[in-house]
Amino acid sequence: MTHNQLASCYSISQGHSLMQKLKEMSRDDQMTLTAFVHEFPEHFETVGSNQLKARPAQQPESKAPCQPEPGAEQEREQGERLGAAALAEPMRYSELSRSLRALLSSGPGRPLPLDELDALFIERYKTSVSAVAGMSLAEYLQRKDSLFEYEPVQQTVKLLDRGATVAAGEMDESFVVREFVQLIEALGPVTYISTLCGKFIQRNGISVTSVISSRPLDLFKRHPNSFLVLGAGNVTLKKYESLPEVQRLMETAVPKARRGVKPAEAEESAFEVPDILTEQHVVEEFRRLILADGVDSVYISSLCGRFLQRFKKLVTAIIDGKPAEFLRRYPEIFVMTGGGNVGLREVLGADAVSVLPPPTRTKPVQDDATALPSDFNDKDFRDIDCMFDEEIQKDVREMLEVLRHQLEKVSFLAVDCAVVGGPVGQGLHCRHGAEIVLFVRQLPFKNFSQWLPHLVETLTPVLQFQLGQLAALKIDCVKADRDRVHFDLLAEGLSIPIEVLLSPIFKSRAHLMECIRDSPPDERLYFYAAFVRERNELMAGQSTDVKAIMNLMLWWVSVQPWSIASVRPTKWLVQLLTLRSCRKVQSDRSRLVAAVLRSFADLASLKELWEDADTSLCLYVSQDVWKPLLGQRPLVMDPVNPFCNLLDGFDGSELIKYAQPPVCWSAFSGHAAGRLGGAS
């Protein structure tokens, strides 16, 4: 591979820049990649001026492969196929975990010593983990703790059974029982209930309470033949009852026959309600109740009811505001998990993030006519229409085509093709900007947060340099933002916002859906780029009149005084809400715009599954929608992605405020039209 390709692969696997690492390693001058590989001729072979080859690794003596257990035949055959392929071409990073799983599945069923696993890997695949991953086997296993259980003290590793992939709608109580049994077998024999719930979310992307609609503690009590509750938030399997560590915990608990007064009753009888109740009492009691339940989260209303039962006073009589708003003032203690639930940071972990509060609900606008100023008609759009003159489009689109071809030549990425999306790619005016998605070969299909932000950071200065060399293009304000590169293209007196995104090349739509389903919910935003063609095709089928309304509404959004970027609706959301209104209302332009503004104002109560729309609009059937989304409000499904609620986590309070009549029409007034030249 070339030097730049090697630097890119290193950035993906290690999560930081190779150039930065070499700079840290050098003492005086900054070390170059060429100088570095020349110091290790036993590992690298230089081919030409800019390409490298890895020399074959020495094969150490290794133990004979272990005999496979019954049921591991499929994994063993898959491993042999990968081993044969490794002889023909170098192993890719994305194949490592599958190869290690094949070795462990065909092993003796006990934890395997680390050096033995390393030797088996080298023997079968003719290379080492460190040569493929750029890190030691131990470090790789620690990064893949959802697949492998690595014991650093004993230097052993075993396969962690992840269970079968099941759609959220197919999960039931029996599924939860099976998952808990597997987790306790892997983590036990004694496990905290909160730990089980956290692992369940990691494996399945949904909380236990969302599946069984009750507390996990109640589930254990309903299945006494499978589980044994030990108290203090601990649980084990019934089959482990005779183990010494289980017996010790059982002995510390007071047998029911010897209890004169139940511990909870004894605690309540000794409890005295303070004369003056403060907010601190509410915080301490809520924390105590959540810990006592031993679950990941509890309904806020349940906590308020139990507080009233114990203290004989309403929570709302003590605190200022609603209970949910009150709890958000203590982010170091509480985590809002959504659906009216709250958990503890000490249980969920320091990295847990509270869901955003729902948008402020306002009274819906009942009729288009009440939203329209009495003297407002289509002539008021005339000045705005001039800004969407098609004559300036041709030159700008030619510049975008030059930009697209240049991006396909990004040297250190194996770009298969570049697709123009966003408003320009969907037939709207160029002033609203474009998305250019680079489909790159050999990118991983999952775990985007571990490699994509670092790859974007590496790509940003490269694009800034390469595009800055082109006389035909003038760019400004280049910056990286998590999963994309932003910059402005200056053309025809306009500053056109451009976003460059990256996507792996998925084998098929079914493969893409499988990868999204297997990813945690907070990782699914990274799949946005993969749907660029679907978004383009959906908008390509819309009429010229509908696109004219979209141009108006995208302009309207661009001139509002948003306080921060995160409260500004995405262009894709604006286009879909516009399309939704146009499909429901058949009228002149003024009333169509009024209908779109009304949908903005009613954002907090929206529910749109596109079920009443033409079947050509939605790329999936209603049964494909990820079931947990159906309980969310507000809800606007992405018609190209059944795993995406476009309003999930979006704070629409400012959009609702700006869409209220009569202020919503001020942007369309004559004096506002004079400011259009500065809008982008």
VODO-675002 format. One record per residue (C-alpha): residue in three letters; x, y, z. Coordinates in steps of 0.25 Angstrom, whole numbers, plus 2048, in hexadecimal, padded with zeros to 3 digits. Layout:
% residues N
AlaXYZ...
//
This chain:
% residues 680
Met800800800Thr80480F7FFHis80981780AAsn7FC81F80BGln7F481280BLeu7FC80D816Ala7FB81A81ESer7EC81981CCys7EB80A821Tyr7F380E82DSer7E9819830Ile7DD81082FSer7E3805838Gln7EA80E842Gly7E181A844His7EC824842Ser7F582A837Leu801822832Met80982F82FGln80683483DLys80B827843Leu81882883BLys819836840Glu81883284EMet82282684CSer82D82F846Arg83683884FAsp83C842845Asp836843838Gln82883E834Met82A82F82FThr82382C822Leu81C81F81FThr82781C814Ala83281E81EPhe82B815828Val82980981FHis83780A81BGlu83B807829Phe8347F9829Pro8397F381CGlu8357E5822His8277E9822Phe8247F2816Glu8287F1808Thr8287FE7FFVal8227FD7F2Gly8248097E9Ser8248177EFAsn8178177F7Gln8138087F9Leu8167FE804Lys8147EF806Ala8157E8813Arg81F7DD813Pro81A7CF817Ala81A7CD826Gln8237C282DGln81A7B6831Pro81D7B283FGlu81B7A4844Ser80D7A2849Lys80579784FAla7FC78E847Pro7EE794845Cys7E479084FGln7D978684BPro7CC78E849Glu7C078B852Pro7B278784CGly7AB793847Ala7B779B843Glu7B8795835Gln7B37A182EGlu7BD7AB835Arg7C87A1832Glu7C57A0823Gln7C47AF822Gly7D27B1829Glu7D87A781FArg7D27AF814Leu7D87BC819Gly7E57B481BAla7E67B080DAla7E27BE808Ala7ED7C4811Leu7F77BC809Ala7F27C37FCGlu7F17D1801Pro7F47D980EMet7EA7D8819Arg7E17E481CTyr7DF7EB829Ser7D07E8828Glu7D27D9827Leu7DA7D8834Ser7CF7D683EArg7C87CC835Ser7D67C4834Leu7D87C4843Arg7CA7C0846Ala7CC7B483CLeu7D97B0844Leu7D27B1851Ser7C57AA84DSer7CE79E848Gly7D679D855Pro7D4795861Gly7C979D867Arg7D17A3873Pro7D97B0873Leu7E47AF86APro7F27B586ELeu7F67C1866Asp8037BC860Glu7FC7B085CLeu7F17B8855Asp7FC7C084EAla8037B4849Leu7F77AE844Phe7F37BB83CIle8017BC836Glu8017AD832Arg7F37AE82BTyr7F37BB825Lys8027BD822Thr8037CB829Ser8017D0837Val7F67D983ESer8007E4840Ala8047E4831Val7F67E682DAla7F07EF838Gly7FD7F783CMet7FB7F384ASer7FE7E7853Leu7F47DC854Ala7F17E0863Glu7EE7EE85FTyr7E57EA854Leu7DE7E085DGln7DC7EB867Arg7D67F485DLys7CC7E9858Asp7C77E6866Ser7B97E4861Leu7BE7D8859Phe7C97D2862Glu7CC7D0871Tyr7DA7D3873Glu7E07D1881Pro7ED7D9882Val7F27D388FGln7F17C488AGln7F47C887BThr7E87C0876Val7DD7C386DLys7D07BD869Leu7C47C0860Leu7B97C8866Asp7AC7C3860Arg7A47CF85BGly7977C7858Ala78F7C784BThr78B7D4844Val77C7D7847Ala7747E2842Ala76E7EB84DGly7607E7849Glu7637D884BMet7697DA859Asp7607D4864Glu7627D0873Ser7677C286FPhe7727C9866Val7767D2872Val7777C587BArg7807BE871Glu7897CB870Phe78A7CC87FVal78E7BE880Gln7997BF876Leu79E7CC87DIle79E7C688BGlu7A57BA885Ala7B07C387FLeu7B17CD88AGly7AD7C5897Pro7AA7BD89EVal7A57C98A6Thr7A27D689ETyr79C7E48A2Ile78E7E689CSer7927F3897Thr79E7ED88FLeu7957E3888Cys78C7EE884Gly7977F687ELys79D7EB877Phe78F7E8871Ile78E7F686BGln79C7F4865Arg7997E785FAsn78B7EA85AGly78A7FA859Ile77D7FA862Ser77B7FA871Val7757EE878Thr7697F687ESer7657FA86FVal7647EB86CIle75D7E5879Ser7567F287ESer75A7EF88CArg7667EF895Pro7717E4893Leu76F7E08A1Asp7617DC89ELeu7667D4892Phe76F7CC89BLys7647C98A5Arg75B7C489AHis7667BA896Pro76B7B48A3Asn76F7A789BSer77A7B0894Phe77E7BB89DLeu7817BD8ACVal7807CB8B2Leu78B7CD8BDGly7887DB8C1Ala7907E78C1Gly78E7E88B2Asn7947DB8AFVal78E7CF8A7Thr7947C18A3Leu78E7B589CLys7877AA8A3Lys7917A089FTyr79C7A88A6Glu7957A78B3Ser79F79D8BALeu7AB7A58B6Pro7B37AB8C2Glu7B27B98BEVal7A37B88BCGln7A27B18C9Arg7AA7BC8D0Leu7A07C78CBMet7947BE8CFGlu7997BD8DDThr79A7CC8DFAla78C7CD8DCVal7827CB8E7Pro7797BF8E4Lys76A7C38E3Ala7667B98EEArg76F7C18F8Arg76A7CF8F4Gly7637D68FFVal7617E28F7Lys7657E48E8Pro7717ED8E6Ala7697F78DEGlu75E7F78E9Ala7697F98F4Glu76F8048ECGlu76280B8EASer75E80A8F8Ala76B8108FCPhe76A81B8F2Glu7668298F6Val7618338ECPro7698408EEAsp76184D8F2Ile7668548E6Leu76784D8D8Thr7718538CEGlu7758508C0Gln7818488C6His77883E8CDVal77183C8BFVal77F8398B8Glu7838308C4Glu7768288C4Phe7758268B5Arg7848218B5Arg7818178C0Leu7748128B9Ile77B8108ACLeu7878088B3Ala77D8008BBAsp7767FC8AEGly7837F78A8Val77F7FB89AAsp78580488FSer77A80E890Val76C811897Tyr760818893Ile760826898Ser75182589CSer7548198A4Leu75F8208ACCys75582C8AFGly74A8228B3Arg75481B8BDPhe7598288C2Leu74B82C8C5Gln74981F8CCArg7558208D5Phe75582F8D8Lys7468328D7Lys74983E8CELeu7498408BFVal7568428B8Thr75184E8B0Ala74E8558BDIle75C8558C0Ile7638578B3Asp7628628A9Gly75D85D89CLys75A84F896Pro76184389CAla76884088FGlu76D84F88EPhe77284E89CLeu77A84189AArg78184888EArg787852898Tyr78F84789EPro796840892Glu7A283B89BIle7988328A2Phe78C82F898Val78B82B88AMet77E82D882Thr77D82087AGly770824872Gly76281F873Gly760826880Asn76B81E887Val77782288FGly78481B893Leu79081D89BArg79D821895Glu7A581989FVal79D80C89ALeu79D81088BGly7AB81588AAla7B2823889Asp7B082387AAla7A182187AVal79A82D873Ser78C832877Val78283386BLeu77D840867Pro77184686DPro764846864Pro76185285DThr75885C863Arg74A859860Thr74186585ALys733866856Pro732861847Val72E86A83DGln720865838Asp71F86B82AAsp72787081FAla71F87D81EThr72188182CAla73088082ALeu73088981DPro73189881ESer72489E818Asp72C8A580DPhe73689A80AAsn7368937FCAsp73F88D7F2Lys74589B7EDAsp74C89B7FBPhe7558907F6Arg75A8977E9Asp76689D7EFIle76A8907F6Asp7688887E8Cys7738917E2Met77D88B7EBPhe77A87D7E6Asp77D8827D7Glu7818757CFGlu78B87D7C7Ile79587D7D1Gln79486E7D4Lys79B8697C7Asp7A986F7CBVal7A886B7D9Arg7A485C7D6Glu7B085C7CCMet7B98607D8Leu7B28557E1Glu7B584B7D6Val7C484F7D6Leu7C484E7E5Arg7BE8407E5His7C883B7DBGln7D38417E4Leu7CE83A7F0Glu7CE82D7E9Lys7DD82F7E8Val7E08307F7Ser7ED8297F7Phe7ED822804Leu7DF81D803Ala7DA8117FAVal7CE8197F5Asp7C58117ECCys7BC81C7E8Ala7B782A7EDVal7A882D7EDVal7A383B7EEGly79783B7F8Gly790846801Pro7878517FAVal7908527EEGly7908437EBGln7818437EDGly77E84D7E3Leu77C85A7ECHis7848677EBCys7938677EDArg7938727F7His78D867801Gly79A85F800Ala79E8517FDGlu7A3844803Ile7AE83C7FCVal7AF82E801Leu7BB8267FFPhe7B98177FEVal7C6811802Arg7CB803801Gln7D07FB80DLeu7C9804818Pro7C47FC824Phe7B57FA824Lys7B37FD833Asn7B980483FPhe7B9811837Ser7BB819844Gln7C9812846Trp7CF816838Leu7C6820830Pro7C982D838His7D882A838Leu7D7827829Val7D0834826Glu7DA83C82EThr7E5836826Leu7DD839819Thr7DA84881CPro7E884E81AVal7EA84580DLeu7DE84A807Gln7E185880BPhe7EF857804Gln7EA8507F8Leu7DE8587F5Gly7E68657F8Gln7EF8617ECLeu7E48627E2Ala7E286F7DAAla7D486C7D6Leu7CF86A7E5Lys7D08747F1Ile7CC86E7FEAsp7CC87480CCys7C987081BVal7CE86281ALys7CB85A827Ala7C984C82CAsp7BC849834Arg7BB83A839Asp7B783382DArg7B983D822Val7C184881CHis7BB85681APhe7BF861811Asp7B986C809Leu7BA86D7FALeu7BB87B7F5Ala7B487D7E7Glu7AB8877E0Gly7AB8907ECLeu7A68857F5Ser7AC87D800Ile7A786F7FEPro7A886680AIle7AE858807Glu7AF84C80FVal7B884080CLeu7B4833812Leu7BA825812Ser7B3818811Pro7B780980FIle7B3801803Phe7A87F8808Lys7A57EB801Ser7967EE800Arg78B7F5806Ala7887E980FHis7977E9813Leu7957F8817Met7897F581FGlu7907EA826Cys79B7F382AIle7927FE82FArg78A7F3837Asp7977EE83ESer79C7FC841Pro79880384EPro78D80E84DAsp79781984FGlu7A0814844Arg795814839Leu797822835Tyr7A481E82EPhe79C817824Tyr79682381FAla7A0825813Ala79D81780EPhe78E81B80AVal793827801Arg78E8207F4Glu78081C7FAArg77E82B7FFAsn7818307F1Glu7788267EALeu76C8297F4Met76E8387F1Ala7708367E2Gly7618327E1Gln75B83E7E7Ser7558497DEThr75B8577DBAsp75085E7E3Val7548557F0Lys7638587EEAla7608677EDIle7598667FAMet76585F800Asn76E86A7FBLeu766874802Met76686C80FLeu77586980FTrp77787880DTrp76D87B818Val775872822Ser78287981DVal77E887821Gln77988382FPro78288883BTrp78587A841Ser78C87B84EIle79586E84CAla797865840Ser790859847Val78385F847Arg782862838Pro77B858831Thr782850827Lys780852818Trp77B844816Leu770846821Val76C85381BGln76A84D80ELeu762841813Leu75984A81CThr75785280FLeu754846807Arg74A841812Ser74284E811Cys74284F802Arg73C841802Lys73184480BVal72D852806Gln72A8567F8Ser72A8657F7Asp7318717F2Arg73F8747F7Ser73C87D802Arg733872809Leu73D868806Val74887080DAla73E872819Ala73B86381AVal74A86081BLeu74C86B825Arg74086582DSer74785782DPhe75485E833Ala74B86583DAsp744857841Leu752850841Ala75084B84FSer74484384CLeu74883E83ELys74782F83BGlu74A82B82CLeu74C81D828Trp749820819Glu73F81581AAsp73481E812Ala73E822808Asp74081C7FAThr74880F7FBSer7538147F2Leu75781E7FDCys75B815808Leu76680A805Tyr761801810Val7547FB815Ser74F7FF823Gln7537F1829Asp7627F5826Val761801830Trp76A7FF83CLys75F7FC847Pro765805852Leu763811849Leu75480F848Gly753814857Gln75B821855Arg75482E854Pro75683784BLeu75882D840Val75C82F832Met76282382BAsp76C824821Pro76681E814Val773818810Asn77781281DPro76E80A826Phe77880C832Cys77781B832Asn76D825839Leu772832834Leu76D839840Asp77483084AGly77D839853Phe77984684BAsp776852854Gly76B85884BSer767863855Glu76D86E84DLeu767869840Ile759869846Lys75B87784CTyr75F87D83EAla754876837Gln74987C83FPro740886838Pro742892835Val751892838Cys75388782ETrp74F890822Ser75989B825Ala76489481EPhe75C895811Ser7588A4812Gly75E8AE808His7698B4812Ala76E8A5815Ala76F8A3806Gly77A8AD805Arg7838A580FLeu782898806Gly79089B800Gly79789780DAla78F88B80FSer79587D80C
//
